[in-house]
Structures are given as C-alpha cells and as structure tokens.
Amino acid sequence: MLKSITKLACMAVATAGMTLVAPSAAQAEFPEKPVTLVIPLAAGGSHDLNARIITTIAPKYLGQPMIVRLTPGAGGQKGTQEVARSRADGYTLLFSLNYIDTLQQYVESVPYEPLKDFVPVARINYAPASFIVRADSPYQTFEDLVAAAKAEPGKLRLGHSGNWGAFFVPAAQVMKKLGFEMNLVPYQGGGPAMQALLSGDSDLSLAFPSSIGELLEGGKIRVLASAGETRLYEDVPTFAEIGVPGDIGFMHRFVLAPAGTPQDVLDKLSDVFAQIAQDPEFTTLMERIGEDVHYMTGPEYQALREEQDVEYKALVTELTSQ
C-alpha cells in the first residue's frame, strides 16, 4: 500500500511538473497575439501608406494580424515615446524614420536615448523627397520659386510634416545652400501637409513618391525638383541639378523594437520582415505607389544609424548657426 501511494505521489508530481512546463513552452512561441505597429505621424502621409502595405502582407509570415496605430504629435515624439515605454516583448513596434529617430534628440530634450533604448528590426526602404506645388501655381520651375522667395523673403509658405522632420530638414538645407528664405509651417504629418497645399493654405510642400503618383496623374500638383542625382521624373531636375548635391532629402523607413526585446523574438521578427520584403505581392503593391524596396537587416541598419547620429548632430549645428 505504501509503495502504491508513493508511486501515485511521484506520478502526481511529474504530472504537475509537466503542467508547469507546458505553459512556459507555449509562452515561448511568439507571436501568440496581434502585433501593433505604431506610426508616430498622422494618417494619409507616405509613412501611413507604406505601413498599410506592410501590415497587409505581414500576417502571411507572422501568423497573426499586424495592426497599425497612428500616434501623431510632437513632431513624431509622442508615438516614439509610447513605444520606448512599452514592454520589450515584440508586440509593440515602431515604424519610424531617420529624422525622428536620431535627429530630434539634438534639437529638443527627449526622455530616451535612441541608440540605447531601441534596436532596429529591419529597414524596409528609403525614398527621395520632392518639392511640389499645386497645378495652378504660378511657379513653373524651381528657379521661378527661388526667384520669388528671394524677392520677398519669408512670404512663401512651405507646409511640412513637423519641425525637424522629413520635409523640414531638406527644405532648410536647400534654403541655406541656395540662399533664400521661406516661412516653414508645421503640420502633424505628410498627409495634413498635403491637404494644406491642396486647399491653398500653403504655397508649396514636399512629398514622397507614394503620395505624389495619383495627384500627379490627376493633374493636381506639379513637381519642381527631386532629391538625389538621378531623375525620378523625366522633365524634373534633381537636387544635384539645382545646386544641392549629396545625401539630402532621403527618408529611411524602418522598424524598431524596444531595447531588451528577447533575441529569439527579434530573430522571428527579422525573418518576417525579410520575407515581406521579398514577397511578390508586397513589391507589386509598393511599385503601385511609386516606392522601391531597399531592405536591410537590423544590424546593417544599426551601423548606418550610428553614422546618421554623428551626421545629424553636425547638421543641426550647421542649420542653427547664424
């Protein structure tokens, strides 16, 4: 009898041990629920459009939905802070861009350290910005715009996506390089900035290919110049051609996770985004909005991110010096 009781007790302990181990193993299977992709900008901009395509394809490889959460405010810092303070479990990610990520810290105090508090998962692409005006604008060329700005400094209103953001920085760089002034008016993202242009609240703006295509085809806007040294549009000069060469006006789009996210979770997410980048449906949808795919792994983009950190510190000093 004693032997039987002892045997049953051992079996009970073993069973209990299995019961305790089973949930632990299950918890290790990431993801068990939807993953949230925070966009630190307003709806309707190029970042939002790119994110919608990513989250359309992601469930195929993630095995769970990926949900977009728009959190605009403070030039992108509201959403960024939200993710910085979130649990480092892989379920809350940030779809950010280079100006918000490593430049903002040099123009205002932020409650985190970008290079220490975030880890890159993957870079999806980068895109060149273009100066745009409404189709009925009196400025037919970029030279027309510069001449008007020099004739009446500060009169032209350029609507942008937020101070020290993806439109503000290249606009400031071009103005400084070419020696003219405009009134830079901030909006909460590229979508609102575009609406301000179309409604006549601003005279010009900048935009990325994904926001330009349909408006250009519909005859609502005109492109005056585009970033880079290779023409995006046959009859539109590049920044290099208007006298502003170099790496000016490019926005990198990438996914960040809070520092401390387990390596196996990061590996899973990295694999998911690598598969998304190669997915034929994804590349087709990106082509439809005028975007290319320029995938980089998290470690690869971290190296570039560290270079940008140094460059942006110098850039802020240059642009704010008299």
N, C-alpha and C positions, 0 to 999 in steps of 0.2 A: 504493500500500500504506500509506504514512504517513498519507494522508488518511483511509483506511478505519479505521485504528487510532485516529486522533484522533476520528473520528466515533463509534466504538464507546465510547471512553472518555467522551466527553461524554454519550452516552446512559446509560452506567452511572452517572455522577454524578447525572444528572437522575433516574434511577430510584431511586437511593439517597436523594436528597432527598425524593422522593415517599414513600418508605418511612418516612423520619423524620417527615414531616409527618402522615402518616395516623394514627399512634397518638396524636399530640398532639391532633388534631381529635376523635378518639374519646374521649379523656380529658375533653374539654370537655363531653361530653354527660352531664349529671347528670340522674338518678342511674343508675349502672351496677350497683348492688347494693342490697340492702335498707337501709333507713334505720332506725336504732334510736331509739325514743322512751323516754327514761329517766324513770321515775316515782320521785321521791325519798321515797315513802311505801310502806306495806305493802299487801298485797292486800286486796280486799274493801271498801275505802272508796269514797267518791263519785268521787275522782280516778281511781282504777283503773277504775271503771265507765265514766266518760266517755272515758277513753283507749281502752278496748276498742272502743267505738263508732267513735271516730276512726280507729283502725287497721283496722277492718273496711271502711270506705269508702275510705280513702286509696289503696289500690292502683289503683283505678279511674282516678285522676288522676295518681298518681305514676309508674305504670308499673313499680313494684317493691313488694315487701311492706314494710310498716312494722311493726316488731317492738317490743313492749312489754318493757322491762326494769325490773323492780321493784328499787329500791335503797334500802330504808329505813335509817334510823339517824341519830342526832344531830339530831333534830328537822327532818329534811329536808336537812341539810347534807352528808351522805355522798354522796347522788346528785348534788347540786348541784356539789360539788367535782369529782366524776368528770367531769361534762360540761365544767366550766371548764378542766380539764386535757386534754381530748380535742382531737384535730385539728380545726381550723376548716375542715372540708371539707363540712359539711352532712349527714354521715352519722350524727352523734350529736347528738340534740336533747334538750332538757329540757322536760318538761311540768310547769310549776311553778305556784305560786300566790303571791299578793301578800305574805302574811305571811312565807313562807320567803324570798322574793326580796329585798325591800327593808327588811324589819323586823329580821330576825335579826342584821344587822350592828351594830345598836345595843344588843344585849344580850349579845353574845359576839364574840370575835375570829374572823373568817373569813379564809381565805387568798386572797381575791379581792375585787374591787370590783364589786358588782352592776351599776352603771350603766356601767362601763367594760369589763368582761370578758364581758358578754353583750349580744346585740342581739335585740330582740323580732322574731319572725316573724309572729305573729298572736295576738290574743286570741280565744278560742272563745266563752266565755260568762262570766257571773258568777251566783252563786247565794246565796240567803239561808239563814242557819243557823237552826235551831230548837232550843229546849230540849225534850228528850224524857225520859220516864220509862217504866218497864215498865207494862203494863196493870194489874198488880196493885199498883201503888204507892199508898200512902196519900195522895199529893198529887194531888188532883183538878184544882187550878188553880195558876197561877204564884204567886198570893197565898198559897196553902197552903204552897208551898215556901219562900217568903221568910220567912213566919212561923216555920216550923220552923228555918230557918237562923239567924234572929235569936235564937230561944230557946236554941239550942245552937250557938254559933259554931264553925265548923270541923268539925262532926260529919258533915255530909252530904258524901259522896264523889262528885265530878264527874269522870268519866273523860273524858280529852280526847286529841287526836291528837298531842300533843307540846308541850313548853314553847314559848310564844310562837308557837304555830301557829294554825290556822283556828278551833279551838274555845277554846283557852286565852285568846286576846285578847278576843273578845266576852264570854266568861264573866267575865274580870277587869274589863272595862269596866262590865258590868251590876252586878256586885257593888259596885264603887266608887261608881257612880252611886246605887244604891239603899241602900247602907249595910249590907251583910250579908257574912258570910264562909262559904266552903265549902273543903273540902280538895280541891285540884285534883290529880288523879292522872294522870300522863302514860302514854300507850301509844304504840306505834310506828305511828300512823296511825288513820284513822277506822274501819277495819274491826276492828282489835283493840279499840278503844274501845267499839264497838257490841257486840262479843262480851262484853266485861266487864259492860256494862249488862244484857244478856240473861241472863247467868249469875248475876247478883246480886253481882258483885264491886264494882260501883259503884251509886249511888242514882239518878244521872241523867247525861245526856250532852248533846251537841249533835249535830246531823246535818243533812245537806243533802237536798233533795227526792229525789235519785236513790237515797239509802239508806233513805228513810222509807217510800216507797209500799207495797211488799209487806208490810212489817211492820205498817203501819197498817191495811191492808185485812185482814190476818190476825189482827188484834186482839191483837198482841203488845206494842205500845207506845202511849203517849198523848203528844200534842204539847201543850205548855203555853204556848208563845209563839214567834213567828217574827219574824225581822229585817225591818225596813222599816216603811213606813207603810200598805201595802196588804195585806190579809189573804190568806194563802196558803190557809188552811182556814177555812171559814165560821164555825165556833164557837171559833176560836183567836185570842186577841188578838195584836197586833203589838208589837214592842219599843216603838214610839211610845206605844201604849196603856198599856203597863205603866210608862211614865215614862222611857223611854230612847230619845229621838228621835235622828235623824241617821244618818250613814253608818256604822253599827255592825253587824257580823255578816255582811258580804258577802265572798265569796271569788271572786276573779277567777282564771280558768283560762286559761293562755296558754302558748305555745311559744316557747322561747328557743334561740338558736344561739350558739356561742362567738364572741366578737368576732374579727374578721379573716376571717370566712367570706366568700368572694368574692360580689360583688354579684349576678352572674348566678345563682349558686346560691340566694341569698336571694330573688331575684325568682321563681325557679322554685317554691321552697317556699311563698312568699306566695301565688302563683297557685293552688297545690294546695290550701292551706287555705281560700282564698276559695271555691273550687269545692266543697269538702267542706261548708262552711257553708251553701251554697245547695242542696245535694243533697237531693231529697225523701226518699230513704231515710234519710239522716242525721237530718233534722229529725223524721221519724216515730219513729225509734229513740230520739231524745232525749226526745221527748214521752212515750214509754212509761215512761221512768224519771223523769218529772216535771221534766225540765230544759228550759229555753228556750235558744235560740241568740242570743248577743249579740256578733256578730263585730266586731272592729276590726282594721285593718291594723297592721303592725308599728310604723310611725312614729306612728300615732294612739295606740297603747298606750304607746309610749315617752314621749309627752307626759304621759299620765296617770300613768305610772310615776314620773316625776320629781316630780310633785305628791305622790304617795304617799310618796316618800322623805322629803320635808320633813315631812309629816304624821306619819309613823311615828316619826321622831326625837323630835317633841314628845310623841307618845303614850307612848313608853317612859319619857320623863322624868316624865310625869304619873302613870303607873301604878306607878312605882318610888319616887315621893316619898311621904314619910310625912305 
